[in-house]
């Protein structure tokens, strides 16, 4: 566990208004632009590093984490939970990509989506219940003039998660940081640290 401590503990990120793409601060947009200048990495390389990190945590790796869009059914999370004997259907790490092959976001929970605003005027829109209409990664992808590749996502079920030592958010942060350390660009660079 000592080998992975630095990845689990790295939480540096913008705070307050600087953490938001809904305000007039550019911090997350600027970081995304830097990431987009790097070379996108192959999906197999991202899978390899993610599994490598899970093994360092003494967790199961995932042989084929690619889930095709046609498999996205209402029961996707329930099926993953049952098939992998998870305690909670939110115990997954998922990753989505842009059409030009960039890793857009490393996330956890049962909320895979491909939302993206139509134009900049929608960045600050809220729903009727007062929540932001568009999430950070969708706004960042729009800002970069990219599109989500909606044909697949990567899903890594978090089997054998040691609740006494780790929570799924810790694993999410560790994986994102490990990918960054291994020179994998992530367009929504800070997402796994919140």
C-alpha positions as YAML, in Angstrom:
chain: A
units: angstrom
residues:
- id: 1
  name: UNK
  ca: [0.00, 0.00, 0.00]
- id: 2
  name: UNK
  ca: [2.95, 2.30, 0.60]
- id: 3
  name: UNK
  ca: [3.74, 2.26, -3.15]
- id: 4
  name: UNK
  ca: [0.37, 3.80, -3.99]
- id: 5
  name: UNK
  ca: [0.09, 6.32, -1.16]
- id: 6
  name: UNK
  ca: [1.31, 9.27, -3.29]
- id: 7
  name: UNK
  ca: [-1.41, 8.62, -5.89]
- id: 8
  name: UNK
  ca: [-4.16, 8.33, -3.29]
- id: 9
  name: UNK
  ca: [-3.13, 11.46, -1.43]
- id: 10
  name: UNK
  ca: [-2.56, 13.85, -4.38]
- id: 11
  name: UNK
  ca: [-5.54, 16.19, -4.18]
- id: 12
  name: UNK
  ca: [-4.16, 19.48, -5.50]
- id: 13
  name: UNK
  ca: [-6.88, 21.17, -7.50]
- id: 14
  name: UNK
  ca: [-8.44, 24.57, -8.09]
- id: 15
  name: UNK
  ca: [-10.70, 25.75, -5.27]
- id: 16
  name: UNK
  ca: [-13.72, 28.01, -5.04]
- id: 17
  name: UNK
  ca: [-14.64, 29.89, -8.21]
- id: 18
  name: UNK
  ca: [-11.42, 28.62, -9.83]
- id: 19
  name: UNK
  ca: [-12.75, 25.05, -9.63]
- id: 20
  name: UNK
  ca: [-15.80, 25.83, -11.73]
- id: 21
  name: UNK
  ca: [-16.36, 26.01, -15.47]
- id: 22
  name: UNK
  ca: [-19.66, 27.73, -14.71]
- id: 23
  name: UNK
  ca: [-17.92, 30.92, -13.53]
- id: 24
  name: UNK
  ca: [-15.70, 33.30, -15.43]
- id: 25
  name: UNK
  ca: [-12.46, 31.72, -14.20]
- id: 26
  name: UNK
  ca: [-10.40, 29.85, -16.83]
- id: 27
  name: UNK
  ca: [-8.31, 27.55, -14.64]
- id: 28
  name: UNK
  ca: [-9.89, 24.26, -15.74]
- id: 29
  name: UNK
  ca: [-10.19, 25.39, -19.36]
- id: 30
  name: UNK
  ca: [-6.51, 26.36, -19.41]
- id: 31
  name: UNK
  ca: [-5.47, 22.98, -18.01]
- id: 32
  name: UNK
  ca: [-7.70, 21.19, -20.55]
- id: 33
  name: UNK
  ca: [-6.08, 23.14, -23.39]
- id: 34
  name: UNK
  ca: [-2.63, 22.03, -22.20]
- id: 35
  name: UNK
  ca: [-3.79, 18.40, -22.03]
- id: 36
  name: UNK
  ca: [-5.29, 18.62, -25.53]
- id: 37
  name: UNK
  ca: [-1.87, 19.66, -26.89]
- id: 38
  name: UNK
  ca: [-0.41, 16.33, -25.75]
- id: 39
  name: UNK
  ca: [-0.67, 13.12, -27.74]
- id: 40
  name: UNK
  ca: [-3.74, 10.98, -27.01]
- id: 41
  name: UNK
  ca: [-2.79, 7.50, -25.81]
- id: 42
  name: UNK
  ca: [-4.11, 4.18, -26.99]
- id: 43
  name: UNK
  ca: [-7.04, 2.68, -25.08]
- id: 44
  name: UNK
  ca: [-5.04, -0.49, -24.40]
- id: 45
  name: UNK
  ca: [-2.34, 1.56, -22.69]
- id: 46
  name: UNK
  ca: [-4.93, 3.23, -20.45]
- id: 47
  name: UNK
  ca: [-6.44, -0.18, -19.61]
- id: 48
  name: UNK
  ca: [-2.97, -1.55, -18.81]
- id: 49
  name: UNK
  ca: [-2.11, 1.30, -16.41]
- id: 50
  name: UNK
  ca: [-5.54, 1.21, -14.75]
- id: 51
  name: UNK
  ca: [-5.29, -2.54, -14.14]
- id: 52
  name: UNK
  ca: [-1.71, -2.11, -12.93]
- id: 53
  name: UNK
  ca: [-2.92, 0.36, -10.30]
- id: 54
  name: UNK
  ca: [-5.83, -1.86, -9.23]
- id: 55
  name: UNK
  ca: [-3.38, -4.74, -8.71]
- id: 56
  name: UNK
  ca: [-1.17, -2.44, -6.59]
- id: 57
  name: UNK
  ca: [-4.27, -1.92, -4.42]
- id: 58
  name: UNK
  ca: [-4.71, -5.71, -4.21]
- id: 59
  name: UNK
  ca: [-7.92, -5.41, -6.20]
- id: 60
  name: UNK
  ca: [-9.05, -7.41, -9.21]
- id: 61
  name: UNK
  ca: [-8.04, -6.20, -12.64]
- id: 62
  name: UNK
  ca: [-10.56, -6.15, -15.50]
- id: 63
  name: UNK
  ca: [-9.70, -8.19, -18.57]
- id: 64
  name: UNK
  ca: [-12.12, -6.46, -20.95]
- id: 65
  name: UNK
  ca: [-13.44, -3.17, -19.53]
- id: 66
  name: UNK
  ca: [-14.76, -1.94, -22.90]
- id: 67
  name: UNK
  ca: [-18.53, -1.66, -22.74]
- id: 68
  name: UNK
  ca: [-20.14, -0.93, -26.11]
- id: 69
  name: UNK
  ca: [-22.95, 1.61, -26.25]
- id: 70
  name: UNK
  ca: [-25.44, -1.01, -27.42]
- id: 71
  name: UNK
  ca: [-24.92, -2.67, -24.03]
- id: 72
  name: UNK
  ca: [-26.03, 0.45, -22.18]
- id: 73
  name: UNK
  ca: [-29.37, -0.64, -20.86]
- id: 74
  name: UNK
  ca: [-31.40, 0.51, -17.91]
- id: 75
  name: UNK
  ca: [-30.00, -2.38, -15.90]
- id: 76
  name: UNK
  ca: [-26.33, -1.79, -16.78]
- id: 77
  name: UNK
  ca: [-25.29, -0.91, -13.23]
- id: 78
  name: UNK
  ca: [-27.38, -3.65, -11.66]
- id: 79
  name: UNK
  ca: [-25.90, -6.21, -14.04]
- id: 80
  name: UNK
  ca: [-22.34, -5.07, -13.33]
- id: 81
  name: UNK
  ca: [-23.03, -5.19, -9.59]
- id: 82
  name: UNK
  ca: [-24.43, -8.71, -9.74]
- id: 83
  name: UNK
  ca: [-21.86, -10.10, -12.19]
- id: 84
  name: UNK
  ca: [-18.95, -8.74, -10.14]
- id: 85
  name: UNK
  ca: [-20.43, -9.27, -6.67]
- id: 86
  name: UNK
  ca: [-20.17, -5.60, -5.76]
- id: 87
  name: UNK
  ca: [-21.65, -4.19, -2.55]
- id: 88
  name: UNK
  ca: [-22.99, -1.12, -4.36]
- id: 89
  name: UNK
  ca: [-23.70, -0.46, -8.04]
- id: 90
  name: UNK
  ca: [-21.72, 2.78, -7.72]
- id: 91
  name: UNK
  ca: [-18.54, 0.78, -7.04]
- id: 92
  name: UNK
  ca: [-17.16, 1.25, -10.55]
- id: 93
  name: UNK
  ca: [-14.61, 3.46, -12.22]
- id: 94
  name: UNK
  ca: [-15.67, 4.59, -15.68]
- id: 95
  name: UNK
  ca: [-13.86, 6.49, -18.38]
- id: 96
  name: UNK
  ca: [-15.16, 8.14, -21.50]
- id: 97
  name: UNK
  ca: [-13.29, 9.37, -24.54]
- id: 98
  name: UNK
  ca: [-13.53, 11.94, -27.28]
- id: 99
  name: UNK
  ca: [-13.96, 11.01, -30.92]
- id: 100
  name: UNK
  ca: [-10.30, 11.84, -31.53]
- id: 101
  name: UNK
  ca: [-9.20, 9.40, -28.82]
- id: 102
  name: UNK
  ca: [-8.52, 11.56, -25.78]
- id: 103
  name: UNK
  ca: [-9.43, 10.32, -22.32]
- id: 104
  name: UNK
  ca: [-12.00, 12.89, -21.25]
- id: 105
  name: UNK
  ca: [-12.69, 11.96, -17.65]
- id: 106
  name: UNK
  ca: [-12.01, 9.39, -14.94]
- id: 107
  name: UNK
  ca: [-15.10, 9.03, -12.77]
- id: 108
  name: UNK
  ca: [-16.86, 6.81, -10.28]
- id: 109
  name: UNK
  ca: [-20.51, 6.05, -9.53]
- id: 110
  name: UNK
  ca: [-23.54, 5.04, -11.59]
- id: 111
  name: UNK
  ca: [-23.93, 8.20, -13.65]
- id: 112
  name: UNK
  ca: [-22.32, 7.59, -17.04]
- id: 113
  name: UNK
  ca: [-23.48, 10.26, -19.47]
- id: 114
  name: UNK
  ca: [-22.45, 11.98, -22.67]
- id: 115
  name: UNK
  ca: [-24.01, 15.36, -22.09]
- id: 116
  name: UNK
  ca: [-22.47, 18.34, -23.81]
- id: 117
  name: UNK
  ca: [-23.82, 21.88, -24.27]
- id: 118
  name: UNK
  ca: [-24.70, 23.13, -27.74]
- id: 119
  name: UNK
  ca: [-22.92, 26.45, -27.28]
- id: 120
  name: UNK
  ca: [-21.14, 28.62, -24.74]
- id: 121
  name: UNK
  ca: [-24.36, 30.37, -23.69]
- id: 122
  name: UNK
  ca: [-25.48, 27.12, -22.02]
- id: 123
  name: UNK
  ca: [-22.47, 26.79, -19.69]
- id: 124
  name: UNK
  ca: [-24.24, 28.62, -16.86]
- id: 125
  name: UNK
  ca: [-27.73, 27.17, -17.37]
- id: 126
  name: UNK
  ca: [-29.44, 25.53, -14.42]
- id: 127
  name: UNK
  ca: [-32.30, 23.07, -14.22]
- id: 128
  name: UNK
  ca: [-35.59, 23.83, -12.51]
- id: 129
  name: UNK
  ca: [-34.25, 22.35, -9.25]
- id: 130
  name: UNK
  ca: [-31.28, 24.77, -9.31]
- id: 131
  name: UNK
  ca: [-28.55, 22.31, -10.35]
- id: 132
  name: UNK
  ca: [-26.19, 22.90, -13.24]
- id: 133
  name: UNK
  ca: [-27.68, 21.63, -16.50]
- id: 134
  name: UNK
  ca: [-24.29, 20.56, -17.93]
- id: 135
  name: UNK
  ca: [-21.45, 18.90, -16.07]
- id: 136
  name: UNK
  ca: [-17.85, 20.06, -16.05]
- id: 137
  name: UNK
  ca: [-16.45, 17.43, -18.41]
- id: 138
  name: UNK
  ca: [-19.14, 18.11, -21.03]
- id: 139
  name: UNK
  ca: [-18.43, 21.83, -20.89]
- id: 140
  name: UNK
  ca: [-14.68, 21.24, -21.15]
- id: 141
  name: UNK
  ca: [-15.16, 18.97, -24.18]
- id: 142
  name: UNK
  ca: [-17.36, 21.60, -25.84]
- id: 143
  name: UNK
  ca: [-14.83, 24.34, -25.03]
- id: 144
  name: UNK
  ca: [-12.12, 22.25, -26.75]
- id: 145
  name: UNK
  ca: [-14.42, 21.85, -29.79]
- id: 146
  name: UNK
  ca: [-14.42, 18.08, -29.37]
- id: 147
  name: UNK
  ca: [-17.24, 15.51, -29.23]
- id: 148
  name: UNK
  ca: [-17.74, 12.48, -27.01]
- id: 149
  name: UNK
  ca: [-17.26, 9.07, -28.58]
- id: 150
  name: UNK
  ca: [-20.58, 7.62, -27.47]
- id: 151
  name: UNK
  ca: [-19.88, 4.16, -28.87]
- id: 152
  name: UNK
  ca: [-18.21, 2.85, -25.68]
- id: 153
  name: UNK
  ca: [-16.88, 3.51, -22.19]
- id: 154
  name: UNK
  ca: [-14.37, 1.70, -20.05]
- id: 155
  name: UNK
  ca: [-15.78, 0.28, -16.83]
- id: 156
  name: UNK
  ca: [-13.66, -1.17, -14.04]
- id: 157
  name: UNK
  ca: [-15.73, -2.81, -11.29]
- id: 158
  name: UNK
  ca: [-14.15, -2.21, -7.88]
- id: 159
  name: UNK
  ca: [-14.14, -5.72, -6.53]
- id: 160
  name: UNK
  ca: [-12.47, -6.44, -3.19]
- id: 161
  name: UNK
  ca: [-12.46, -2.79, -2.18]
- id: 162
  name: UNK
  ca: [-11.24, -2.57, 1.40]
- id: 163
  name: UNK
  ca: [-13.79, -0.27, 3.01]
- id: 164
  name: UNK
  ca: [-11.63, 0.13, 6.09]
- id: 165
  name: UNK
  ca: [-8.75, 1.49, 4.03]
- id: 166
  name: UNK
  ca: [-10.34, 2.95, 0.90]
- id: 167
  name: UNK
  ca: [-13.51, 4.37, -0.51]
- id: 168
  name: UNK
  ca: [-14.36, 4.33, -4.22]
- id: 169
  name: UNK
  ca: [-13.44, 8.03, -4.46]
- id: 170
  name: UNK
  ca: [-9.94, 7.18, -3.20]
- id: 171
  name: UNK
  ca: [-9.55, 4.58, -5.95]
- id: 172
  name: UNK
  ca: [-10.86, 7.07, -8.55]
- id: 173
  name: UNK
  ca: [-8.32, 9.68, -7.41]
- id: 174
  name: UNK
  ca: [-5.51, 7.13, -7.34]
- id: 175
  name: UNK
  ca: [-6.24, 5.85, -10.84]
- id: 176
  name: UNK
  ca: [-6.47, 9.35, -12.32]
- id: 177
  name: UNK
  ca: [-3.22, 10.40, -10.66]
- id: 178
  name: UNK
  ca: [-1.49, 7.18, -11.74]
- id: 179
  name: UNK
  ca: [-2.56, 7.73, -15.35]
- id: 180
  name: UNK
  ca: [-1.27, 11.31, -15.25]
- id: 181
  name: UNK
  ca: [2.04, 10.13, -13.75]
- id: 182
  name: UNK
  ca: [2.29, 7.71, -16.69]
- id: 183
  name: UNK
  ca: [1.80, 10.55, -19.20]
- id: 184
  name: UNK
  ca: [-1.83, 9.84, -20.08]
- id: 185
  name: UNK
  ca: [-3.56, 13.16, -20.86]
- id: 186
  name: UNK
  ca: [-6.96, 13.64, -19.18]
- id: 187
  name: UNK
  ca: [-8.94, 16.54, -20.63]
- id: 188
  name: UNK
  ca: [-10.99, 17.08, -17.45]
- id: 189
  name: UNK
  ca: [-7.70, 16.95, -15.59]
- id: 190
  name: UNK
  ca: [-8.93, 17.57, -12.04]
- id: 191
  name: UNK
  ca: [-12.22, 15.64, -12.11]
- id: 192
  name: UNK
  ca: [-10.92, 12.62, -10.17]
- id: 193
  name: UNK
  ca: [-9.61, 14.86, -7.39]
- id: 194
  name: UNK
  ca: [-13.01, 16.25, -6.32]
...
